[in-house]
C-alpha cells in the first residue's frame, strides 16, 4: 500500500481520531504519575479530539503562522511553561506538506516523538511520512468511503491494540452512509442541490460532528479501500484540475480575496480549496454559495482552550473567521467545477469584495 514507508507497519482504524489516540498513548515516557504531554496546533478540529479528551493525557496547543506551519519560536518558549512534550503533532493541512525538517529538529531537541497528521493527505508526497515516529491518514476524506484511517507506525509494538475492539464486517453507520451517498448521487444527476440552505448553520456556529464509537475499521471498508487504490492517479489529477480552476478564478479577481496557499506544489493532491475572505463578508458569501448548491464550509470548530485565549491564538482565530473551504473532489465534472467558478466570480462581484 502507498501509505507504508520503509520500516513501518500499517494499522487500521475507523477514524483518525482513534489513530491519534493510539499513537499518543504509545508515546508515553516513564513519568511515574505525571500525565503525558502532547503538543498540538491550535488550528485543530475539536471534534476530532473527543476520544483523546477521555484519556489521561495533557494537551498543549501551540500557535501556528499564517502559512499554517508551526510558530517555532513560540513553541520553544512553551517548553518552559508547559513542560517537555512526549509527542509533537505536525499537521499537513489540506494535503500541503508542512515543515517536517524543523519538526524533526524540535523532536530531537526535546526527545518527543513526531506524530504526523496527514488526515488531509491522499498518499504521502515529499517528506510526508518519512521522518515521523507515526503518521496517520484518512482515506475516507478523499475516497468515497464511510470510514477509514491508516496509521503507519515505526514501533507498532508500542501501540497496544488490545485496548481497542476487533475488526467488524458491517454496522448501521455503514448502511446509513451508503443510503445517504446514493441519495446525493441521484440529486446531483438531477441537478438538485442536496444541501438545503434553509437548514444551513450560520458561518460562525461550530459544527458538532460525531466520531464513531467503534475504533477499528470494518472488513468491508478494507476491501473497498483495496479496490479504490488503483484509482489514486486519477483522483490526484482530477482534484488538482478542480483546484487550479478555482485558483485561477480567485487570482484573476485581484481584490481582497486570495487562496490560503500561494501555489499548488507538484504532486500535491488537495483536500479542499481554502479561500481567504474578509471576515465581515464571509458569512454572506458562504450562505449565497450554498443557496445555489455549492457546498462551501467553514473550519468545523476550535478547541475550547484556543477560543478562550484569542490573544494567544491569533492566527487560528483569524483563520476560523476568514477561511471558506470549497469542494474539489474527483466526482466534480468539468462542467460542475466551471459552474462553481462562475458563481464564485459572480457572488464576489455582487458582494464587492
Long-range contacts (C-beta under 8 A, 24 or more apart in sequence): 1-150, 1-229, 2-123, 2-124, 2-229, 2-232, 3-123, 3-124, 3-129, 3-135, 3-137, 3-150, 3-152, 4-152, 5-124, 5-129, 5-130, 5-135, 5-152, 7-154, 8-129, 8-152, 8-153, 8-154, 9-152, 9-153, 9-156, 10-150, 10-151, 10-152, 10-153, 11-150, 11-151, 11-152, 11-153, 11-156, 11-159, 11-161, 12-148, 12-149, 12-150, 12-151, 12-167, 12-216, 12-217, 12-222, 13-136, 13-149, 13-150, 13-151, 13-164, 13-215, 13-216, 13-217, 14-147, 14-148, 14-149, 14-212, 14-214, 14-215, 14-216, 14-217, 14-218, 15-48, 15-138, 15-140, 15-147, 15-148, 15-149, 15-211, 15-212, 16-48, 16-117, 16-119, 16-136, 16-137, 16-138, 16-149, 17-48, 17-49, 17-50, 17-51, 17-52, 17-149, 17-211, 18-51, 18-149, 18-164, 18-211, 18-212, 18-215, 18-216, 19-136, 19-149, 19-150, 19-151, 20-48, 20-49, 20-51, 20-52, 20-89, 20-115, 20-117, 20-136, 21-51, 21-52, 21-55, 21-215, 22-151, 22-159, 22-160, 22-161, 22-164, 22-215, 23-87, 23-113, 23-115, 23-133, 23-134, 23-136, 23-151, 23-153, 23-159, 24-52, 24-55, 24-57, 24-86, 24-87, 24-115, 25-55, 25-57, 25-159, 25-160, 25-163, 26-113, 26-134, 26-153, 26-155, 26-158, 26-159, 26-160, 27-86, 27-87, 27-112, 27-113, 27-115, 27-133, 27-158, 28-86, 29-86, 29-111, 31-86, 36-86, 36-87, 37-82, 37-83, 37-84, 37-85, 37-86, 37-87, 38-85, 38-86, 38-87, 38-88, 38-89, 39-75, 39-78, 39-82, 39-85, 39-87, 39-88, 39-89, 39-112, 40-89, 41-70, 41-89, 41-90, 41-91, 41-316, 42-302, 42-303, 42-306, 42-313, 42-315, 42-316, 43-68, 43-91, 43-93, 43-299, 43-302, 43-315, 43-316, 43-319, 43-320, 44-91, 44-302, 44-303, 44-306, 45-299, 45-300, 45-301, 45-302, 46-206, 46-300, 46-301, 46-302, 46-303, 46-304, 47-207, 47-208, 47-209, 47-210, 47-211, 47-300, 47-301, 48-119, 48-211, 49-303, 50-211, 51-211, 51-215, 59-303, 59-305, 60-85, 61-303, 61-305, 61-306, 61-313, 63-312, 63-313, 63-314, 63-315, 63-316, 64-315, 64-316, 65-315, 66-315, 67-261, 68-93, 68-96, 68-98, 68-260, 68-319, 69-98, 69-99, 69-102, 70-98, 70-99, 70-102, 70-103, 70-106, 71-315, 72-102, 72-106, 75-106, 76-106, 79-110, 84-110, 84-111, 84-112, 85-110, 85-112, 86-112, 86-113, 87-112, 87-113, 87-114, 87-115, 87-133, 88-112, 88-113, 88-114, 88-115, 89-115, 89-116, 89-117, 90-114, 90-115, 90-116, 90-117, 90-132, 91-117, 91-119, 92-116, 92-117, 92-118, 92-120, 92-121, 92-128, 93-120, 94-120, 94-260, 94-261, 94-270, 94-271, 94-272, 94-274, 95-120, 95-121, 95-122, 95-268, 95-269, 95-270, 95-271, 96-261, 96-265, 96-268, 96-270, 97-125, 97-126, 97-127, 97-128, 97-265, 97-268, 100-126, 100-127, 100-128, 100-130, 100-131, 100-132, 101-127, 101-131, 103-131, 104-131, 119-149, 120-271, 120-272, 121-269, 121-271, 122-232, 122-235, 122-236, 122-239, 122-269, 122-271, 123-232, 123-236, 123-269, 125-267, 125-268, 125-269, 126-265, 126-267, 134-159, 139-225, 139-228, 140-221, 141-271, 142-235, 142-239, 142-269, 142-271, 142-329, 143-225, 143-228, 143-235, 144-181, 144-228, 144-331, 145-221, 145-224, 145-225, 145-228, 146-173, 146-174, 146-177, 146-178, 146-221, 147-173, 147-174, 147-177, 147-212, 147-217, 147-218, 147-221, 148-217, 148-221, 148-222, 148-225, 149-217, 164-215, 164-216, 165-214, 165-215, 165-216, 166-216, 167-216, 167-217, 167-218, 167-219, 167-222, 168-214, 168-216, 168-218, 168-219, 169-218, 169-219, 169-220, 170-218, 170-220, 171-214, 171-218, 173-212, 173-214, 174-218, 174-220, 174-221, 188-331, 192-293, 193-292, 193-293, 194-293, 195-290, 195-293, 195-295, 197-287, 197-290, 197-291, 200-287, 200-290, 202-283, 203-282, 203-283, 203-286, 203-287, 203-298, 203-324, 204-283, 204-298, 204-321, 206-300, 206-301, 206-302, 207-297, 207-298, 207-300, 207-301, 208-301, 209-300, 234-330, 235-269, 235-330, 236-267, 236-269, 238-330, 238-332, 239-269, 239-270, 239-328, 239-329, 239-330, 240-264, 240-268, 240-269, 240-270, 241-334, 241-337, 242-273, 242-327, 242-328, 242-329, 242-330, 242-332, 242-337, 243-270, 243-273, 243-328, 245-337, 245-338, 245-340, 245-341, 246-273, 246-275, 246-326, 246-328, 246-337, 246-340, 246-341, 246-344, 247-273, 248-341, 249-341, 249-344, 249-345, 250-275, 250-344, 253-345, 253-348, 255-348, 255-353, 256-353, 257-348, 257-353, 260-319, 260-323, 270-328, 271-328, 272-325, 272-326, 272-327, 272-328, 273-325, 273-326, 273-327, 273-328, 274-323, 274-324, 274-325, 275-323, 275-324, 275-325, 275-326, 276-322, 276-323, 277-322, 277-323, 277-324, 277-353, 278-322, 278-353, 279-318, 279-321, 279-322, 281-351, 281-353, 282-321, 282-322, 282-324, 284-351, 285-324, 285-347, 285-348, 285-351, 285-353, 286-324, 288-347, 288-351, 289-324, 289-326, 289-343, 289-344, 289-347, 292-343, 294-326, 294-327, 294-339, 294-340, 294-343, 294-344, 295-326, 295-327, 296-324, 296-325, 296-326, 297-324, 297-325, 298-323, 298-324, 298-325, 299-323, 299-325
